[in-house]
Amino acid sequence: MHTSLTCTSLSFTWPDGTCVFDGLDASFGPGRTGLVGVNGSGKSTLLKLIAGELTPTDGSVRAAGQVGYLPQNVTLDTALRVDEALGIAGRRAALHAIEAGDVSERHFETVGDDWDVEERALATLGELGLSHIDLDRTIGEVSGGESVLLRLAALMLDRPDVLLLDEPTNNLDLYARRRLYAAVESWPGVLVVVSHDRELLERVDQIADLRSGEITWYGGNLSAYEDALAVEQEAAERMVRVAEADLRKQKRELSDAHMKLARRKRYGQKMWDSKREPKIVMGARKRAAQVSAGKHRIMHEEKLAEARERLDEAAEAVRDDDEIRVDLPHTAVPAGRAVLTLRDLELAYGARVAGGHDLHGPERIALIGRNGAGKTTLLRTIAGELAPVSGEATAHVPLRFLPQRLDVLDGELTVAENVARFAPDATNNRIRARLARFLFRGARADQRADTLSGGERFRAALAALMLAEPAPQLLMLDEPTNNLDMASVRQLTSALESYEGALIVASHDLPFLESLGITRWLRLDGELTEITPEAVGYPS
């Protein structure tokens, strides 16, 4: 198979001295590759190096053809027209000028051979479910999810040989995700995608697992990868047990050897004291015994050291994806207690909550709806960040809101200092003890927030809110699985299992929502309505 993308002895170190890669070799051929790994392993950094957004410290990246890159956080100028965002504005304007009778040479040079550029653009928008978006509209008129799809449409129109996607389903509703899945499945060239989206990773041809600066390859999709990993981990755990048993054996043998040598020494001293043999003979025997004892001790010590090395090697092969385990008794809400009241609410950007909606006790509510339906606006209104046009949103218990952009953290403060802002009366020891259970142990609690990976930043923000004083009895999360790897999603789920208050989660990630034990499903689509679990989803 012809290799289209090659990383040779690739090294990269951040300005603060943090080494991400040291001599990485990797080759990506035609087909779809899912790049997975824990948060902070360097997945996004690798894509930026391949795309030329970052310069390697050493080594090289070679791509056979043009590279297209969709970053994790897409930011487009809201004043741009859609055709400008698609990169076709100049050709489109020239084409319209020619059609209007202006036959200037510069227009023909601008159009080149791309006479069907407008038709291709509209067809591409249609493939991604954006046929309702006019090319003359501005980016400020489309939703965040639609702007992600517009950026993808621009790449598709550009027809790169290599396409790099970093968490492309972030902020996409179920309808838009299905459109993106179809685009990924039909991509003809090299495609490398970083994602935590299970459905997307089920559509790849191979998995590249980035861990400790190296890539391990697995053929097949996510399910095949997880099956292979389970077999590997079972074998690794078995090797740890064998190595532990061998280490115990070597320790016993070394202890037995010391006891035997001690007995020999006592016997030799007894013979010396009793002078049963000539002194020259006893001296020779003593020297020979010392040499033999030294060799015996060194042999057993070497065997013990080798056993320790085997155990360390075996332990390194076992993955330790720690889970967040917290005890949050003060978040508990009695079953009948009123938590939240919504009455005839009209939101700032047009959505409505007609009549009344009440939340009681430790209910777990999933808030779903298409991009731009107003889910974030509703959560921000409940949190008091936005004033409603009319109506009321009244919380009856302490609440905390974790927004998509995680701006509850001060980037210049450490993780521990950020938590202290939300719990000013807590001692430093108490804060650090609680942070350890959110996997920020020791020096990790002293990392500045702006140096954290996406998953670490989310975990720090979650810790700050859940450990806040007073304890939040209503917790609202807006697209919490964005930018989280699968291990971090499991960690989030385990943390929320111990949360005893009321929960409102806005998300398009159905497997994650289903893992939370949702008690009510609410859909915001112009108005807020309660639906059955079977009715979750959108028309294709």
Secondary structure, 3 states (H helix, E strand, C coil): CCCCEEEEEEEEECCCCCEEEEEEEEEECCEEEEEECCCCCCHHHHHHHHHCCCCCCEEEEEECCCEEEECCCCCCCCCCEHHHHCCCHHHHHHHHHHHCCCCCHHHHHHHCCCCCHHHHHHHHHHHCCCCCCCCCCEHHHCCHHHHHHHHHHHHHHHCCCEEEEECCCCCCCHHHHHHHHHHHHCCCCEEEEECCCHHHHCCCCEEEEEECCEEEEEECCHHHHHHHHHHHHHHHHHHHHHHHHHHHHHHHHHHHHHHHHHHHHHHHHHHHHHCCCCHHHHHHHHHHHHHHHHHHHHHHHHHHHHHHHHHHHHHHCCCCCCCCCCCEHHHCCCCCCEEEEEEEEECCCCCEEEEEEEEECCCEEEEECCCCCCHHHHHHHHCCCCCCCEEEEEECCCEEEECCCCCCCCCCCEHHHHHHHHCCCCCHHHHHHHHHCCCCCHHHHHCEHHHCCHHHHHHHHHHHHHCCCCCCCEEEEECCCCCCCHHHHHHHHHHHHCECCEEEEECCCHHHHHHCCCCEEEEECCEEEEECHHHCCCCC
